[in-house]
Every structure is written in structure tokens, then in C-alpha cells.
Amino acid sequence: MKSSERILLLIFGLGCLLITGMLLILISLWQYRELIGFLIVGLAILSVVAVLAQHVIRTVADVIVKLHEQKIRQERLRPNDYGYYEIPLDDAKVPIYPPGNALHQRKQEPYTDGYIPTPFTRRLKD
């Protein structure tokens, strides 16, 4: 017999014992059958209400997150000559804003593509 079959038999046996025990308890408490019936129906209704409340809370939370993401994205949109562009994010998902003094002076190379190593700095790395 495989180990999975043993586990399945163990679960089946425990389930049978649980059902037998529940039946014995219900038979011994037959005098209070109405009270037990109301309690079982009440627990079933409570569980259904709890599942529905959990579903509603999860749906509302998802909607709030989506609306917040849309608001953040609208704040990250900036106009340019061709319409709009989105401010890029770094690896930590933080917006990278261009510097405030983005006006280039005469003979100044724009610093948009990152650091360009010079021959001197290449020798230092080697």
C-alpha cells in the first residue's frame, strides 16, 4: 500500500469517526433538538454572512487600490511637445523626476543617458 493511500484511508477513517461521534451526540441530546437545530441554522447563516462580508471587503479593497494606482499614474503624467509622457520609475518603483534646472547652458552636454566614462576612468577600473 502506498503512503498516499494510507493517508487517504486515515482521513476517511477519521471522517467516519467524526460523523459517528456527531450522530451519537445528536441522539443523546434529542430532547434539545429544536435548540440544536436553531444553533446549526444560525451557524450556517453566520458563516454565509462572514463569507459574503469577506468577499465585499476584498472587492472594496481591490477597487481602492486600483483607484489609488490610477491617481498616482495621473500625477506621474507630464506634458511635452508630443502629448504626454510618463515619468520613469527606478528599481524601487519610485518616480525619477528630472532636475529642476533642466535648462542647458551653452556647451553643456545633457545628462539624460547617464554617466559616460572617460578614458581616464576606464583605466582606474582596470
PyMOL commands that set and color helices and strands:
alter all, ss='L'
color gray80, all
select helices_A, chain A and resi 3-28+30-76+119-125
alter helices_A, ss='H'
color red, helices_A
select strands_A, chain A and resi 77-80+83-86
alter strands_A, ss='S'
color yellow, strands_A
deselect
rebuild
show_as cartoon
